[in-house]
């Protein structure tokens, strides 16, 4: 066999080797892309399931005696309208209303900008009303609060609902400025 024929016979084999390497590299790249997508999807699922805890807002310090109208009664900062803090926002609201005390239900998340703005307003204004209005802080991401949010007709956040001493509810959706929030509490919770 001449050397020309040997070269020609070997040439197709050499051309086939890079094709196999390219196919193998493409297969590895596809596998790497699929694995990366799976890792990202798993990460999203994990992050989505994590809940942020809401910052603690001041609770209304009221003793049973002050709930009954005794102006000389001392308040207990560890209690909301009673000697113990109820276990849920729904319990806090029920206890305040049963005592004939106006209540403010503040429904929010901790990651929407309007909610964050409203939390600042509540932190600023609410202390003026702490002796008169029970604050019920409702984190919308807490599944245990679902029945209360449904009962109060929550559609958008932030939402505040005030109850006057007779239990009449008034709702406001969206963030408010401090002056508007103060006025809202005076008119709807205290009836001034």
N, C-alpha and C positions, 0 to 999 in steps of 0.2 A: 504494500500500500504506500502510496506516495504521501509525502508530508502534507500536501495540500488537502488530501482527503481526510487525514487524521485531524487537522485543524477544523475542517468543516464539520466533521462528526462531533467534535468536542464543543463547538460553538453553541449548538442548541442546548446542551447540558448546562453550560455556564450561564446562558440567558435564563434558564429555568430556575436556577438557584436564587437570583435576586427576586424573582416573582414570588417564590415561596417565602422569602424573608419579608417582603412587603405585605403579603397576605397575613403572615403571622403578626407583624407590627400593627396592621389595621385591626385584627381581631383583639389584640391586647389593648389597643386604644379604645375600642368599643366596650370592652369589659371594664376598663378603667372609668369611662364615662357613666356606664350603668351603675357601677359601685358608688361613684361620687353623687349621683342623683339620689340613690337610696340613702346615703348618709345625710344629705341635706334634708330630705323628706323626714327622716327619723328625727333629726334635730328640730325641725319645725314642729312636729307633733309634741316633742318633749317641752319645748318652750311655750307652746300654746296651752299646755296643761298646767304650767306654773301660774300661780296666782300671786299677785302682789297684795300685801296686807295694807289696809287703809291706815293712814296716820290717825292716831287717837285724837278725837275732838273732845273738848271739855264736856263732861257729863253734868247734868243738872244736879247739884247737891241739895237734896231736900229730905227732911226727916218726916216721919208720919205726922208729927204734931204740926209742922208748918203746912203740910198738905191739907190739914183740916182747918187751916186759917189762923193758927196761933202765931202771931208775929214775933213772939219772944223765943220761939223754938230755934235751936241751933241746927245748922245744916251739917250733914255728914258727907264729905266729898267722895266717899266710897259707895254712895248709894244714889239711886235715881228714884226719887219718890218712895223711899222705903228703907228698911234696915239692911237690905242686900241688893246687889245689882242683879236684875233679872238676866237670865241666860241668853236671851235673844232680843233683837230689836222689837219684834212683835210683842214680847212680854213687857218690854219697857214701855211701849206705847199703850198697851192695855192697862198697865199699872198706873200710868199717868192719867189716863182718861177715867179710870175707876175712881181716882182720887179727886176728880174735878179740876185737874190742872191742865192748862193749855200745853200743847206739845208741838214741837217742830220735828218733822221727819225729813232728813236730808239724805236723798238717794243719789249715789254717785259711784264712779269708778276712780281709780287712782292714776289712770293713764290718759284720760282725755283732757285736752287743754282747758275746755270750759269748766270741767269738774275741778281741776286744779285751781283755776281762778276763783271759783265759787268757794272752795275750801278755805282760801285765804280770806275771803269776805266773811265767811261764817266764823273763822278764828278771830277776826277783828271785831265783829259786831256782837256775836252771841254772848260774850261775857257780861254785857250790859243787861241781858235778860235772863241770866242763869238762875236767878232766884225766883223768876216768874214763869218761865217756860221750860219744859223738859225737852232735852235734845235727844233725838233718836237717830243715830248714825247708821245708815244702811249701805253696806258695800254690795253693789249689784253683782259682783262675781261670787259672792257667797251663796251657794245653792240653797242653804237653809232659809234665806230671805225671800225666796221665790214666791211663796204664798202671800206674804205681806206686800211685795211689789205688785203682784197681780191684783190683790184686793184694792190697792191704792191707785190702780190704773196706770202704772208706769209705762210710758211709751218711749221717752227720750231722757237722756241724762245731761246735765244734772237736773233733778226735780226736787223741789221742796214742797211739802204739804204741811200746812199749819192746822191745828185743831184748837178751837176756842174752848172755854171751860164747859160749854154745853156739848162739845163733841162735833161741832160743825166744821167741816173740812174745806180748805181753800188751797188750790194747787197753783204753783208757778213752775214753768218749764224753762230752763236755760239759766245762764249765769246772770247775776244782778250786780250792780254797783252797790257799795256800802250804804249809801243814802237810800236807795230804793229798797234794799233788803231790810233796813231798819224800819222804814215806813210800812213795808209789807207785814213785818212782825207786829208792829203797833196796831195796825188796822185789823188784821185777820186773826191773830192769836189773842191779843189783849182787848180788842174791840175799842181802842182809843181813837 
